[in-house]
Amino acid sequence: MIEGYYRFKDGPWEEQRERWKELQDGQSPKVMIIACSDSRVEPAQIFDTLPGEVFVVRNVANLVPPYETGGGHHGVSAAIEFAVTQLKVEEIVVMGHEKCGGCKAALTQAFADADHGAGGFVSDWVSLLDGAREKVVAKYGDSEEAGREMELESVRTSIANLRTFPFVRRAEAAGTLALRGAYFGIDKGQMLLLNEDDEFIQAEAAEAKSAKA
């Protein structure tokens, strides 16, 4: 890791020194990305962004909990609040991915009844997908296709939960914030985007449709 830092310091940091100098006074990203903690899915690399361009939150299965103000520590909610009300981001992108371990745990209930420290925390967190799991299992059973559908449903679930936040709803209604869904295929490097019909289509097809419009 230290050797990697040295490469960064002598390479990208030095090459973008002026940008880093600007960033020391603050940040003004236009996009927030909510992605999975999976080590194979690095948003800044996938979207080829520069430092300061995206505000990123990563957690197991790229999940957004519903709006609530009760006890506990609301890390994801705090990040969303800061991004929308303070940074005034113009887009929030929820990005799921292929072969997501968190989605698999939600689908298979692998850690159900596990003690905390042995999977219990994971089980508690991915229970946010219980509703999605019921829908996926009813349609796909335990087929291989169910795994992929669960990963797509994780994105839809998080977007739906984003809309339970009053300040997100207000910004979206005012036209100052757009919510978007994306899905990254690790094997082929393919990106799918969620369209207005709540369907995932290839990014290239979405771009072509946008260009025609």
C-alpha positions as CSV (number, residue, x, y, z in Angstrom):
1,M,0.0,0.0,0.0
2,I,2.8,2.4,0.8
3,E,4.5,1.7,-2.5
4,G,1.2,2.4,-4.2
5,Y,1.0,5.8,-2.4
6,Y,4.5,6.6,-3.6
7,R,3.5,5.8,-7.2
8,F,0.4,8.0,-6.7
9,K,2.4,10.9,-5.2
10,D,5.0,10.9,-8.0
11,G,2.5,10.2,-10.7
12,P,-1.2,11.3,-10.7
13,W,-0.8,13.7,-7.8
14,E,2.1,15.5,-9.3
15,E,0.5,15.5,-12.8
16,Q,-2.7,17.1,-11.3
17,R,-1.1,19.3,-8.8
18,E,-3.1,22.4,-9.8
19,R,-6.3,20.5,-9.3
20,W,-5.3,19.2,-5.9
21,K,-4.4,22.8,-5.0
22,E,-7.9,23.9,-5.9
23,L,-9.5,21.0,-3.9
24,Q,-7.7,22.0,-0.7
25,D,-10.3,24.8,-0.4
26,G,-13.3,22.6,-0.7
27,Q,-15.3,20.3,-2.9
28,S,-18.1,20.8,-5.4
29,P,-19.0,17.4,-7.0
30,K,-22.1,17.3,-9.2
31,V,-22.7,13.6,-8.7
32,M,-23.1,11.3,-5.7
33,I,-22.5,7.6,-6.3
34,I,-23.9,4.9,-3.9
35,A,-22.0,1.7,-4.7
36,C,-21.1,-1.6,-3.1
37,S,-18.1,-2.1,-0.9
38,D,-16.9,-4.9,-3.1
39,S,-13.2,-4.5,-3.8
40,R,-13.8,-5.2,-7.5
41,V,-16.1,-2.3,-8.1
42,E,-14.3,1.1,-7.8
43,P,-16.7,3.9,-9.0
44,A,-14.0,6.5,-9.7
45,Q,-12.1,4.0,-11.9
46,I,-15.2,2.7,-13.6
47,F,-16.5,6.2,-14.5
48,D,-13.0,7.5,-15.1
49,T,-13.5,10.5,-12.9
50,L,-11.0,13.1,-11.6
51,P,-10.5,13.9,-7.9
52,G,-13.3,15.9,-6.6
53,E,-15.8,15.0,-9.3
54,V,-17.9,12.4,-7.4
55,F,-19.0,12.1,-3.8
56,V,-19.0,8.4,-3.1
57,V,-20.7,6.2,-0.4
58,R,-20.0,2.5,-0.5
59,N,-21.6,-0.2,1.6
60,V,-22.7,-3.9,1.4
61,A,-25.0,-4.3,-1.6
62,N,-25.1,-0.6,-2.4
63,L,-28.1,-0.1,-0.1
64,V,-30.0,3.0,1.0
65,P,-32.1,2.5,4.1
66,P,-35.5,4.2,4.2
67,Y,-35.8,7.6,5.9
68,E,-36.0,7.3,9.7
69,T,-35.0,9.5,12.6
70,G,-35.0,7.0,15.4
71,G,-32.0,5.9,17.4
72,G,-28.8,4.5,15.9
73,H,-26.1,5.9,13.7
74,H,-27.3,6.8,10.2
75,G,-24.1,6.9,8.2
76,V,-25.7,6.5,4.7
77,S,-28.5,8.9,5.5
78,A,-26.0,11.5,6.8
79,A,-24.0,11.2,3.5
80,I,-27.2,11.6,1.4
81,E,-28.3,14.6,3.5
82,F,-24.9,16.3,3.1
83,A,-24.7,15.6,-0.6
84,V,-28.2,16.9,-1.4
85,T,-28.6,19.8,1.1
86,Q,-25.0,21.0,1.4
87,L,-23.1,20.0,-1.7
88,K,-26.2,20.4,-3.9
89,V,-25.4,17.4,-6.1
90,E,-27.4,17.3,-9.3
91,E,-27.5,13.5,-9.6
92,I,-27.4,10.5,-7.3
93,V,-26.4,7.3,-9.0
94,V,-27.0,3.9,-7.3
95,M,-24.7,1.4,-8.9
96,G,-25.2,-2.3,-8.4
97,H,-22.9,-5.0,-9.8
98,E,-22.5,-8.6,-10.9
99,K,-21.8,-11.3,-8.4
100,C,-22.6,-9.2,-5.4
101,G,-22.0,-11.1,-2.2
102,G,-24.4,-8.9,-0.2
103,C,-27.3,-9.6,-2.6
104,K,-26.5,-13.3,-2.6
105,A,-26.6,-13.3,1.2
106,A,-30.0,-11.5,1.0
107,L,-31.3,-14.0,-1.5
108,T,-30.1,-17.2,0.1
109,Q,-30.5,-16.0,3.7
110,A,-27.0,-17.4,4.3
111,F,-26.5,-15.5,7.6
112,A,-30.1,-15.8,8.9
113,D,-30.0,-16.1,12.7
114,A,-26.2,-15.8,12.7
115,D,-24.5,-14.2,15.7
116,H,-23.1,-10.7,15.3
117,G,-19.5,-11.2,14.4
118,A,-20.4,-14.3,12.4
119,G,-22.6,-12.8,9.8
120,G,-25.3,-11.2,12.0
121,F,-24.4,-7.6,11.0
122,V,-24.6,-8.6,7.3
123,S,-28.0,-10.3,7.9
124,D,-29.4,-7.3,9.6
125,W,-28.2,-4.9,6.9
126,V,-29.4,-7.0,3.8
127,S,-32.8,-7.5,5.4
128,L,-33.5,-4.2,3.7
129,L,-33.9,-6.4,0.6
130,D,-36.5,-8.7,2.2
131,G,-39.3,-7.3,0.1
132,A,-37.2,-7.5,-3.1
133,R,-36.3,-11.1,-2.2
134,E,-39.9,-12.2,-2.0
135,K,-40.6,-10.7,-5.4
136,V,-37.5,-12.4,-7.0
137,V,-38.1,-15.8,-5.4
138,A,-41.7,-15.8,-6.5
139,K,-40.7,-15.2,-10.1
140,Y,-37.4,-17.0,-10.4
141,G,-37.2,-19.5,-7.6
142,D,-33.6,-20.5,-6.9
143,S,-32.4,-20.3,-10.5
144,E,-29.2,-18.7,-11.5
145,E,-31.2,-15.9,-13.0
146,A,-32.5,-15.1,-9.6
147,G,-29.1,-13.9,-8.5
148,R,-28.8,-11.3,-11.2
149,E,-32.4,-10.1,-10.7
150,M,-31.6,-9.7,-7.0
151,E,-28.7,-7.5,-7.9
152,L,-30.9,-5.3,-10.1
153,E,-33.6,-5.2,-7.4
154,S,-31.0,-3.9,-5.0
155,V,-30.7,-0.8,-7.2
156,R,-34.4,-0.3,-7.5
157,T,-34.9,-0.7,-3.8
158,S,-32.3,1.9,-3.0
159,I,-33.8,4.4,-5.4
160,A,-37.2,3.8,-3.9
161,N,-35.8,4.4,-0.4
162,L,-34.1,7.5,-1.6
163,R,-37.5,8.9,-2.4
164,T,-38.6,8.4,1.3
165,F,-36.2,11.3,2.2
166,P,-38.2,14.5,2.2
167,F,-35.3,16.7,1.0
168,V,-34.6,14.2,-1.8
169,R,-38.3,14.4,-2.9
170,R,-38.2,18.2,-2.8
171,A,-35.1,18.4,-4.9
172,E,-36.3,15.9,-7.4
173,A,-39.7,17.7,-7.7
174,A,-37.9,21.0,-8.2
175,G,-35.8,19.5,-11.0
176,T,-32.5,20.1,-9.3
177,L,-31.8,16.5,-8.6
178,A,-32.0,13.3,-10.7
179,L,-32.0,9.8,-9.4
180,R,-30.4,7.2,-11.6
181,G,-29.7,3.4,-11.5
182,A,-26.7,1.6,-12.9
183,Y,-25.4,-1.9,-13.0
184,F,-21.8,-3.0,-13.7
185,G,-20.9,-6.3,-15.2
186,I,-17.5,-7.4,-13.9
187,D,-17.0,-10.2,-16.4
188,K,-17.4,-8.1,-19.6
189,G,-17.1,-4.6,-18.2
190,Q,-20.7,-3.8,-19.4
191,M,-22.7,-1.0,-17.9
192,L,-26.5,-1.1,-17.7
193,L,-28.6,1.9,-17.0
194,L,-32.1,2.0,-15.5
195,N,-34.5,3.8,-17.9
196,E,-37.8,5.6,-17.3
197,D,-39.7,2.3,-17.8
198,D,-37.8,0.9,-14.8
199,E,-35.9,-1.5,-17.1
200,F,-32.1,-1.9,-17.3
201,I,-30.7,-1.4,-20.8
202,Q,-27.1,-1.2,-22.1
203,A,-25.5,2.2,-21.6
204,E,-24.8,2.4,-25.4
205,A,-28.5,2.0,-26.2
206,A,-29.4,4.6,-23.6
207,E,-26.9,7.0,-25.1
208,A,-28.3,6.4,-28.6
209,K,-31.9,7.0,-27.4
210,S,-30.8,10.2,-25.7
211,A,-29.0,11.4,-28.8
212,K,-32.1,10.9,-30.9
213,A,-34.3,12.7,-28.4
